[in-house]
Amino acid sequence: MANTINIGKFTEMLLAAAGQIKANEAMLGELDSFGGDGDHGTTMARAMNNLIGAIEKDTSGQFQSLLMDIAWAVMGTDGGATGPLFGSLFMGMSEASPATDEIAAKQTGEIFRGGLVSIQKQTKATIGDKTIMDALIPAVEAIEAASGSDDIKTIFEAGYKAALAGAESTKDISARFGRAKNAGDANLGHQDPGATSVSLIFKGMLEALKS
Amino acid sequence: MKMKKFINTPENLVSELLSGFAMANADKVVVEDGLVCRKSSKSADKVAVVTLGGCGHEPALSGFVGKGMLDISVPGEIFAAPGPPKLLAALRKAKRDAGTLLITLNHAGDVMSANMAKQMAEKESIKVSEVLTCEDISTGPREKPEERRGLAGCLLVCKIAGAAAEAGENLEEVTRIAQKVADNMATLAVAATSATHPSTGQVIAEVPEEDVIIGMGQHGEAGSGQMPLPTAKETVAFMLPALLEDLSIAKGEKVMVMINGVGSTTLMEQYIVLNDCKNMLTEKGIEMARSAAGEFLTVQEMGGFQMIVCRMDDELLKYYDMPASSPAFTIE
């Protein structure tokens, strides 16, 4: 049981998240082909390469500035809404993080909530709109609810489980936001690529904790 | 459909196309740090005009950079908006006391990047005002502009706002004039054949062999009306009244009509369509005060065109007629 998480472990978690996205690039592109223009996989892979680049360059060794560097790098992806959305997620997480090299388990809830609040300034989408929010909102809520457990792994297990369920729930709805909303029901029956990306990110983070 | 394009690696599409674009238009534009800028910069006491948007729509949007038009275009990836940092870099570069007008086409990514970059710019005391173009009548009613996509009508906003800025009007006035164009234009698209996404090779628009689709967006987003291939006159009879009605254009008013070929529809067809527009307007007692046809904002090899109607008055005509010199659009 670990009730704290240091920057080294957190970095491993982010790299594992990036690894999950990159390993599933083709699948994400295919999911996007049912409503979007099929570039979600390549765009997310570019965003994750930028994230990896920011991690490699970071010398601060603390949460707040690492997350801010990642936010700018991800925003610079030039990939439509992906950059601003995921960029503002990391920016909000940074603003809610301390400038230290370690955080307590109970702080994870407020850090992810900061990310969610920040992303919600960019989009009005909420649960049921078939977007990244279908996975992100339940994941953040689950992390908050589990934050009292004092065990990092339990917290991220709850987050991943909620993100996965949220992503799977998008199969049965039609898109109401972004470019896919103009695709009619073409995306019905398929998981939202953005929500799937969010669940893959949480999957990667959890796997790094287990290793 | 198998993709048949003369390209190299998908990752380098944008950098390679921008490099070639700059070479081909070396008298008008320069590419600096990924931003497409006017070759001879405008004096600093005049308002700067900036836009952002994805690539793959050549000559848009960077083709609208030049004297009497845009100062900077911020290109994104293929069909995907640039991120806020790149737009912020452009706003910093354009920074001046006179201020900057940002023209944003209404697409989710563009709007988000514009909002974030604007907030960041304001923190740095960069004076920016924004006009959103949302003129696609197929995606939402006039009362809900947020549901309307920004299509090729942005060219008219760039042209007229660019002229007002060049003429030395202040930011408030340039913004008012740009907004007036945006409010008085309407666009409808028709797709005849599909296109492929140059990075993914994926078909971005499914158009049945025998049919056309009215209202298809510039990334292959679904359209509203599918019908067997009509003649040019029938197509105009379907599209033009819808645009005139949306704008509530009355007998005796002046309009500009622009036919924007989206890729593989020939100029011959565009001229025929424009001619039919003129005939119909004459029948309705509406004056076609200005007109244009050509490829301004394309969707790869898609067949079809966008029809743009803009209500014109003496003020808009004055700015429209002022000289402009950009790779994609010139007025002498």
Interface residues (C-beta under 8 A of the other chain):
Chain A: G29 S33 D37 G38 D39 T42 T43 R46 W72 M75 G76 T77 D78 G79 G80 A81 T82 G83 P84 L85 G87 S88 Q122 T123 F177 G178 R179 N182 A183 G184 A186
Chain B: P10 V14 G54 G76 E77 I78 F79 A80 A81 P82 G83 P84 P85 K86 H107 A108 G109 D110 M112 S113 N115 M116 T139 R149 H197 S199 T200 Q202 I204 G217 H219 G220 E221 A222
